[in-house]
Amino acid sequence: MSDDHHRAIRTDIPHYARIWNYWMGGTDYYEADRIAGDAGIAIYPGITAMATQSRRFLIRAVRFLAETEGIRQFLDIGTGLPTMQNTHEVAQGVAPESKIVYVDNDPLVLAHARMLLTSSTDEGVTTYIDSDYRHPELVVADARHILDFTRPLAVMFMGVLGHAQSSDEMLRIVHTVLRATPAGSYLILWDGTDDTDAYVRLCAGYSDTGGGPYTPRPQAEIRAVFDGLELLEPGFVSVPRWRPETSGAEDIQPIPAYGGVARKP
């Protein structure tokens, strides 16, 4: 980790990754982050459920692909701060030989990378790439040093593409990465939608946390990312409704976070 990365980290001003960690129930945040997080909760109280439900979606999706589909390679792009049951812990809990590459370019996130590396299995690989997902060609080029792009892998975008400048850019980013993967690979993706006015208002002030503008989009725009892929059941849904661990998915209240898991034919 470079000295520049360490110097870039401030604890006296709120940081979007630590705020999300606070909403998710993690412990890697400071007083400034808690204050900003509580202000967000006052605007949209459902943000904590959204944070925890999105992580549960990640856990279910990664476990399903590892257990049922035999996927042993995961490219988690825009991963954010580590918290409970990260991608490598879930995948390697099923198959210890799994390889996981995390991608982020935030100094705070990168400073936590060593925490993840120490919890990897001896048989598998867990590593970080310091890269910006807005340059997907570079992400793929770096990931090729660790992952075998002749074999199926899972590409993950978990709530990060609202930072893309437009829907077109979102599509370009995802499709550039997927084009580099072979048939039988998977896309795991969710993002925030504009269904809930309070959530939209919260996102309007998100840039004040240093995270840059985050734009909730219509469901149809996010759903379009899956065009040309084979969506697994139950399709494109609010994330708590994607293969919940309990029955009665139709009774689960949707939240403004929609996504799915799809196979590249």
N, C-alpha and C positions, 0 to 999 in steps of 0.2 A: 504494500500500500504506500503510495507516494506521500511525502510531506504535504504536498499541495492539497491532496484529498483531505488530510486531517485538518489543515488550516481552514478549509472551506466549511467545516461543520460548526454551526452556531447553536448553542443551547438556550440563548436568551430570546430568540425569536421563534415563532411557530414554524414547523416544517410539515409539509403535506404528508410525507411518509410516516412520520411519528404520530400525526393526528389520526391517520387511518389505523395505525397500530393501536392507538387508544380506543377508537371506536370498536375495534375487533376484540378488545379485551386483553391486549398484550401489555407488556411492561416497559417497552422501550420508548418512553416519552418523558418530557419534562413539563414543568409547571406551565410554561408558555403554550405548549401543545395542548395540555388539558383545558386551559382557558379557551383556546380557539375551538377545541373539540366540543366543549360544552355550549359555546355560542352556536355552533352548527346544529347541535341537538335541539337547541331552542327553536331553530328555524324548521328543522325537519326531524322530529323525534325518531322516525323510522330508520335513520342512517345507521344506528348500531345494529339493527336487525339486518340491514342490507350488507354491512361489513361481515357479520358472522355467517349469514346465509351464503354469501359469495365464497367464503372459505370452505364451507361444507360442500358446496357444489364442486370446488376443486378436488376435495378429498374423494368424493364419490366418483367423479369422472376419472381421475388418475387411477384409483383402485380398480374401477371397472376395466379400463384399458389394459392394466397390468395383469389382472386376474383372468379376464375373459378373452381378451383379444391378443394376449401375449406380447404387448408392446414393452420393449426394454430400453427405449430411448425417448427422452423428453426434453424439448427445447422450450423453456419457460421465459417468455420475452416480456420485459417490463415487470419484473417479479416483485419489486417493493421490499419492505422490511421483512425479515424472517419472523415468524410467530409460531403458532402451534401447528403441528402436522404439515410441514412444508412438502413440496412436491417430491423431493428425494426421500423423505422419511416414509411417505405413503408408498411410493413405487418400490423402494428397496425393502420395505416391510413385506411386500409380496414376493419380489424377486431381487435378492441382494446384489445380483450382478448388473442391475439397471444402471444406465448412464444418464445423468441429468446435467444439463447446461442451463444456468441462469444468466439472463441478460439484463443489464441495467447500466445507466451511465450517471446515476446520482451519487455524489460522494458519500452521503450518509449511508446509502444502501451498500455501497462497496466496502465501507468500513466495517460492516457486519458480516462480510463474506466468510471470514475465518471461522465464525461461529458455526456456519453450516458445514464447512469442510471438515471440522472435527467430529461431526455426527454422522458422517457417511460410513457405509459399510466397507470392509476391506476388499470385498469382491467387486464392488461397483465403483463408479466415478461420479463425483459431484464437483462442479467447478463453476466459476463465474466468468463472464465475458464483460468487459467494460466497453459497451457499445450503445449507440442510440438506435432504437427501432425505426426511426424515421429514415435510416439508411439500411434497409433490409439486405441489400447485396453484401454489405460489410458484415452484418450479423451472420449470414449464411457462410461467408468465407471463413470467419473465425470459428464458427461451430463445426465446420468440416474437420478441424484439427482434432476434435474429440469424438464427434458422432459419425457414424457410417451412413452417408446419404444414399447408399445403394440398398439399404434395408429400411423397412417402415419405421417411422418415428411419430411422436405426437408433438404438434406445435401448439403452444398455449399463449393466448392473449387474454389475460384476466383483468378486465375492467380498466384497461389502459388506453384504448383507442379513442376515447372521448377527448384525449389530448391532441389527436390528429386535427389538422387545420380544416379538413373537409371530409365528406363521405368518400369522395374520389381518392383522397390520400389514404384513408382507411383501407379501401379496397386494394389500392396499389401495394400497400405494405403487406397485407395478409397474402395476397396472391403472389407476390414476388417470392416470399418464403415458401409457399406451398408448391410453386413451380419447381423448386429445387428438390422436392421430396418425391420418392417413388410412390407408385400405386400401393394402396393398403396403408398409407399414412393417415393420420387423424388430425383434425382441428378441434381444440377445446377453446371456446370463446364465450365471454359474456361482456356486456357493457351497459352503461346506464341509459335509461330511456326517459323521454320527456312526458311520461304519463301523469306525473305528480307535480303540481305547481310548487309545493314547498321544497321538493328536491331540486327542481330547476333553480329556485331562488338560492338555495344553498350553494349550488355549483357556480352561480353567478359571482359569488365572492371567493371562490376557491383559489383564484390567482393570488389573493392576499397571503396565502400560506406558502408561497414560493413554488407552488406546483404547476404554474402556468394555467391558462384557460382550459376548462374541462366542459365539453358540450354534450349534454344528454341529447340523444337523437331519437327520431321516431323509430318504432319497432321495425318498420319495413326497411329502413336503411341499414339497420344492423342485420336483419334477416338476409339481406342481399349478399352479405359476405359469404353465406353458405351456398350460393347458387353454383351449380355444377358439382356439388358434393352430395354424398348420401347421408342425410341426417338420420341419426339413430333415434329410435323411440325414446321419449315422447315428442321429439322434434324440437322446434324453437319455442321455448317456454320461459316464464319467470323462473329464475334459478332454484327457488325452493321446491318447484314442481318437477325438477329433473331427477327422476328415479329416487324419490325420497325413501328414507330407510323405514318409514312407517306407511301403512296403507292409507287410502283416502286422499290422494294427491289433489283431487278436485276441490277438497275442502280447505286446502292451504291457501291463505290469502296471498295474491301476487304482490311483488314489490317491483319498483322501477329498475330492475336489473334482469335483463333477458339474454339468453344464450342457448347453447347446445353443444353437442358433440357430433362430428360428421366425419365420414370416411372418404378418402380420395379414391375414386374408382380407377 
